[in-house]
Amino acid sequence: MNETLSGLSSREVEERRERGEGGSKARQITKTRGQIVRENVCTLFNFLNFLIAALLFAVGAYSNMLFLAIIILNIVIGIAQEWKAKKLVDELSILNRPKIRVRRDNQELSVELEDVVKDDLMVLESGNQICNDAVVVEGTLEVNESLLTGESDAVVKEQGGSLLSGSSVISGKAYARVLHVGDDNYATKLANEVKQEKRVQSELLGSMRKVTHFTSFLIIPLGILLFLEAFFLRQAPVEEAVISSSAALLGMLPKGLVLLISVSLAAGVIRLAKQKILVQNIYSLETLAHVDTLCLDKTGTITDGNLKVHTVLPMTALPKGDADLLVGSYLAACEDNNATFRALKDYFQDTPVYQPVQKIPFSSKRKWGCVSFQNQGTIFVGAPERLMGELPENLQREMQEGRRVIVIGYSGQTWEDGEKLPSGMMPLYGVSLEDTIRPMPRIL
């Protein structure tokens, strides 16, 4: 292997970490437990109720403090629901963290994302996620940058081509040198620019806050007046004056309504949880209740992003057993791992019967790929318009139905030219593929 592909040495890796050129742990995307407790406890509504409870406690009127059970139950419901959501989100974040393959000391290693340092040599293949901005040192890749640009067309990256974090490899293999780590990565910068805590837009919560703010302007001066009236005008003892004043003030705070709202929303969250729906904030259930039209994109939402073979149309006089063995050998030998080839491998038997002698990887730019076998000819897989020209009626019908169509062809000669196709190539199969529809959720 080329010396430039040996990667960094252990000493060089440590030097870059000391210079601050190493990755950092991902920022926590959920609130801390302390924040959740503080936001549920430290509210104006709770403050007023606890203030009245403290005055009752001071005069020994313990039996009049039972209203605190409602306040505490309301707090517990909010904290418990948000803690559960935080736990699930944190677990999902850990599961979705990819391993990065790098070359160090002339060996390939799998490391965590935060262990990658600047100038590390990443090994990228089909199916890999690009987690750091990098530049291709050797090899060729087809990259999906749809998360960054919105365009689903594959982009070819050759030596010297720049790779942006947030994209993924469709096909090919290459070595890429890391340019940025941590918050310097392009995708991380985009995420940090838009990452901000959004205030809950809830009519119920907003109405409760308006009531609480309005009563807060009246409750303290009114409480003082009621106490003075009872103590001086009616000559009531201090204990009786505090109790009578508190009873009047507690009626101004809608504790029962607050508990009713919390219990109702909690019941809705539990029902959604049984449908495997995660609710991070209990008041977001109210937002869902206002939705009457849901607009979905097809790929990745209505469908799960995977393909499956719908129909295989034989198109040649070659014995079926021989054709299947050649196709199985092709799938065993090719290094392509995109959704189309995964669907083909699920349908045809992946059997390495014949010895491959020459490979041309599939390219979306070329729209075909092939594998030649020793003394057995060559199998081609590609777009029907490239491998056949004019399409037969049955393939046209499949395309009109919205399915993806590819053709598997055969040539009796070994093929090494990646620019053109051999003349007289024989089509073996026409294969139609379709997206896998996600299970439809039940209407709640």
N, C-alpha and C positions, 0 to 999 in steps of 0.2 A: 504493500500500500504506500501511496505517496506520503513523504515525511510531513507534509503540511496537514495531513489528515490524522496524525497521531494524537492530536488533542493537547490540552494543557497538562502539565505535570502537577502532582499534588502540591508542590511548593508554590507554583504559580497560582493555583486556586486559592491557597491560604493568603498569598500576597494581595490578591484582588479583594478578598473578604476584608482584610485589614484596611484597605483603601476605601471601603464602603461601596465596592462594585459588585456585591453579592445580592442575591434576592432577599426579600423580606417577607415575613408572614402576611397572608392576606388580611385586610382589614375586616373586623367583625361586622357582619351585615345585619345583625340583630341587636336589639337593646340588651344591656346587661341586666342581670336579675335585680340589681340595686335600682336601676332606672325604672324598671317595671313597677317595683314596690313603691318608689317615690311618686311616680305619676298617678298611681291608684290611691295612695294615702294622702298626699299633699294637695288637696283640692280645697277650694273655698267652702264648698258644701260640708265637707268633713270637718274643716276647722271650726265652723259655727256650731256644729253638733257637739264636737269634743269640748268646746269652750263652755257650752251649757252643761255638759256632763261634769266638767271639772267643778263648776260652781255648786252643782247638786252634791257632788262628792265631798266638797268642803264643808257643807252643812250637815252631812251624814244622811242625806235622803237617798239611800242606796236603791230602794225599791222603785224609785222614779227614774232610774238609769237604764231600765230594760230596753228603751228605744235604741241603745247602743248595739244591741244584737242585730238589728236591721242594718245599721251602718257597717258593722264588721262583716256581716254576710255579704253585703254588696261589694266590699273591698276584696274579700276572699274570692268571689266569683271572677272578678276582673283579673286578679293576679294569677289565679290557677289557669285560666284560659290562655293568657299571654305566655306564661311559663311553658305550657305544653306546646304552643306554636313555636316558641324559641327553640325548644329541644328538637323538634322535628326539622326545622330549617337548618340548625347547626349540623344535624346528622346528615342531611342531604348535601350540605356544603362539603363535608368530609368525603362522602362517597363519590362526589363528582370531581375531586381533585385528581388530575392526571399525573402519571409518572412520565418523566422526561428521560429519553435515552441520549446519553452524551458519550463522547470518546475522551478518555483521560489516560495518560500513560500508555497510549496505544492499545487500550482496551475499551470495550463498550460497557457502560454502567447505566442502571436505571436509578434516577435520583428524584427527590421531591422538587417541586417547583421553586421553593425558597432556597434550595441548595445550588441552583444554577447561578453561575457568575458570568460577568462580562468576558467575551472572547471564548466561552465554552463552545465546543463543536457538537452541535445537535445532529442526531441521526433521524431523518424524517422519511416515513414511508406512507403508503396508502392507509387512510384511516386515522392518521395522527392529527392531533390538535396542535396548532402552532401557538405556544404560550408566551414566546418572547420575540421581539423584533429581531430579525436576523438577515444575513445576506448569504446567498447560495455560493458555496465554495466549489462544489463538484456535484454533477448530476443534473437531472431535469425533473421538475414536478409540475403537476396540474393542481392548482390551488382554488378552493372555493372561498371567495371573499364576500359572500352574500351578507354575512352579519355586519360587515363594515360598510359595504357599498349598496346593498340591496339587489345587486345583479347576481343571478344564479349561474351565469356562464362561467365555465372554468377558465382560469388565467394560467398560461404557461410561464413557469419560472425556470430560467436557465442560469448558467454560471454568471455571477455578478448581479442577479436579480434580487430585489429586496422582498422580504417576507414580513408581513405585519401580524402582530399578535391578534388573536380573535378569528383568524382564518383557519382553514383545515385542508389537509392534503387529500386529494381525490385519487391520484394515481402517481406512480413513479417513485424514485428513491433518490435522495440527495443528502449531502452534508452541508450544514449551514452554520455560520459563525454568529454567535449572539452579539447583538449590538447594544441592546438595552435590557435592564432588569428592573424588577419592582415597579415603582410608580412612574418610571421613565418610559415604560412600554406604551405604545399607542392605544391599545384597548383599555389599559388601566387609566390613562389620562381621560379618555372619553367617559369612562364610568364615573370617575371622580368629579367630572364637571357636572354631571346630571344627578349625582347621588346626593340627595338632601332629604331631610325628614319632612314628609308632607303632613300637614295638619289634617286631622280627621274631619271630613265634611259630612256632619250628621245633623239632621234637623232635630232629632230627639235630644242629642247632646247639646246642640245650640240653644234649644228652648229651655233646657234645664239650667244652662249657664246664665241665660237672661234672667230667669226667675231668681236664681241664687244671687246674682249681682244686684238685682233690684232690692231683694229683701235684705241684703247685707248693708245697704245704706240706711235701712229703717230699723233693723233688728237691734243694733247696739244702742242707739239713742232711745228707742222705744223701750228696750229692756231696762235702761237706767230710770226712765220716767215711771215705768210700772213698779219697779222696786221702791222708788222714793214715795210713790203714792201709797203703797201698801205699808211701808215702814212709818211714814210720818202722819199721813192722813187717817189711815185705819188703825194705827198703833199696833200693827202686827209684829210678832217677833221676827228676828232676822231669818231664821230657818223657814218660817211660813212665807215671808216676803219673797225669798229666793225661789221657793217651790212654786208659788202662784205665778211669779213672773216667768219662770222657765216654762210652765205649762202653756202660757199664752204665746211665748216665742216659738215653742216647738211646733205649734200648729201652723206657723208661717213657713216651715221647712217641709217640703213634700217628700218625706222619707219613704212612705209607702209607694209613691209613684216611681221613685228611683229604683227601689227593689223590684217592682213589677217589670220595669224596662229591662233590668239586668237579667232577671229570671227568664223573661221571654226571649231575649237575645241568646242567652246561654243555651236554652232549649233548641233554638235554631242552629247554633254552632254544633251541638251534639248530633243533631240529625244530619248535618252536612258531613261531619266526621265519619259517620257510618257509611257515607258514600265516597269516602277517601278524598274529601275536599278539605284543604287546609285553610283555616281562617286565622290570620295573624292578629287582627284587632276585632274585638267583639262588635264594635259599631260599624264595621265594614259590611256586616250582614244587612244593614239598612240600605246601603248603596246597592247591593245585589237585588233587594226587593223592588227597586225602582227600574230595573232593567226589563224592557219588553222586547227589544230587538238585539240580537247578538250577531255581529258580522265576523266571519271567519275566513282566513286564507286557507287554500286547499292544502298545500304541502306542509306537513308538520303539525297541522291542527285537526282538520277533518281526516287526514291520513297520518300514519305514524312514521313516514319517511322511508319505509321499507317497500321493496318490490317483490312480487311473486309471479311465477310463470302462469299465464292464463291458458294459452294454447300453443302446441307445437305442431307445425304443419310440415310433414315430410315432403321433400321436393326433388328427390333423386332416385335413380335406379340402383344405387349402391346398397348392398345388403345392410339391413338395419343393424344387425349385430356388429358389423365392421364399423359402421358410422358411429354407433354409440361408444365403441371402444376408442375411436379417434377423438370424439368430443370429450370423453372422460379423461383421456390422457392430456388433452389441451388444458382442461380446467385444473388438473393436478400440476401442470408445469407452469402455467401463467402466474404472474405475481400481482395481477390486478385484483383489487379488493373493494371496488365500489359497489353500489347497491345492485347494479345490473348483474355483475359477476357473482355476487352472493346469491342472487335469485337463481342463476343458472346452476350453481353448485348445489343448491338445495333440491333442484329438480333432477339433474343428471347425476349419475354416479361418478364421484371424483376418484377415478381409478388410473394410476400411472402404469398402463400396460406397455406403451411404447417409449423408447428413449428419445428425449428431445435433443436436437443438435443446434437449433437456431431459434431465437425468440425476438420478436418485435412487439414491445408492449403497446397496449391499446392507447390511443391518443384521441382526445375529443377534437383536436385540430385536424388530424388525419382521418378520424372516424372509423378506424379499424386497427386490429392487431392480429398477430399470427404466431403460431409455433410450428416449426418443422421437426419431423421425427425421422429417425434413421431408417432409410429404405421404405418409408411409409407415406411420403408426401407431406403436405402442409395443411393445417386447419386454420381458416380465417374466421374472425368474428367481427362484425361491424354493422354500420348503417345499411339498410337495404338499397338506398339510392347509390351507394358506392360499390357494393358488391354485386348488384344485379342490373342496375339501370332502370328499365321499366318494370314496375311492380305488378305481380299477378293480382287478379281481382280479390282473392281471399285475403291477401295482405293489405290491400287498400281498404277493405271492409273493416279489418281490425283497427287500422289507423283512424278511420272515420268514427269508430266507437270510442276514441280517446285513449287508446292503449299505445304503449311504446312497442315498436317492432324492431327486431334485429334479425340478421341473417347469419347462419353458420355455413361457410363455404369450404370447398376442398380443391386442392391442386395436387397433382401427382409429382410435382417437383419441389425440391428444397428452395425456399425463398429467403433472400437476404436484403432485398431492396425495400427500404422503408418509405420510398417516395411514390411508387406506383404499384399496381396490382398485376398479377400474371394474366395473360389472355387465356380464354377457355376455362376459367374457373367454374367448378360445378357447385351449385347451391345444395346443401344437404337438408337444412331445416330453416323454416321461417318461425321465429319465436315471438309471441306477443306477451308483453308483461303489463301488469297493472299495479297501481298503488294499493296498499293494504289500508282499508277503511278502519278507523278507530271504532271501538264499541260505542254505540250511542248512549249517552247518559240518560238516566231516568229524569223526567220532569218532576220537580219537588212541589 
